[in-house]
Amino acid sequence: MGANKLAVEVVEAVERAAAPEPAFWGLWRRLKDDFPAWSLLPSSLYTPGAWGYLGVDFVSGFRQNPSTRRSFALLDGVDEATFDAVAALAALNARRQEQMLRAVIITYLTVPISVTALVAEVMGDSIGALVRQNASLVAGIAVTLAVGPISYLLSNWRARQIVGVLDLIRIERGVRG
C-alpha cells in the first residue's frame, strides 16, 4: 500500500513540475536582468539616480535611470495580481539578500579577526615578520577575501533598488488608477 502512495506522489510531483509556470516568473527574470550587480559601480558614475544622491531629492533622478524606465515599460499594462506577485518576489529576494549579506559580514568579521588574534597570540612577533616577508601574498589574500562581501553588498543594493523601482511603479499606478 505504501508503494502505491509513493508512486502517486511521484506522479503528482512530476505533473506539477511539468505544468507551465505562472507568467510573473518570466517578468521577474526580465526585470532582475536589468539590474546586474556588476554594473552598479560603473553606473554610479553616470546615471541620474546616482547623481541624485547629491541633493535632497533621491527619487526624481532614480525615476530617470534607464533601468527604471525599462522596468516601467516592462510592467506597463500588467494586471494588478501579476504586478503584486512580481513585487512580492522582489521583496522576498531583498529579504533573502539581506540575510545573506548579514551572514557574510558576520563571517568575514568574526572568523578572520578570531583567527588573526589566535595566531598572533600563539606566534607573537613572528606573525609580523611572516606578513612582511610575504606582503604580496598577504595583500592578494586580503583582496580576494574582500571580493566576497563586496559582491554581496552590490547584490543587496541592486535587490533593494528593484524594490524601490516597483514602489515607484506602484505609486504612479495609484495616481493613474
Secondary structure, DSSP 8 states (H G I E B T S, - for coil): -HHHHHHHHHHHHHHHHHS---HHHHHHHHHHTTS-GGGHHHHTTT-HHHHGGGSS-SSHHHHHSHHHHHHHHHHTT--HHHHHHHHHHHHHHHHHHHHHHHHHHHHHHHHHHHHHHHHHHHHTTHHHHHHHHTHHHHHHHHHHHHHHHHHHHHHHHHHHHHHHHHHHHHHHHHHH-
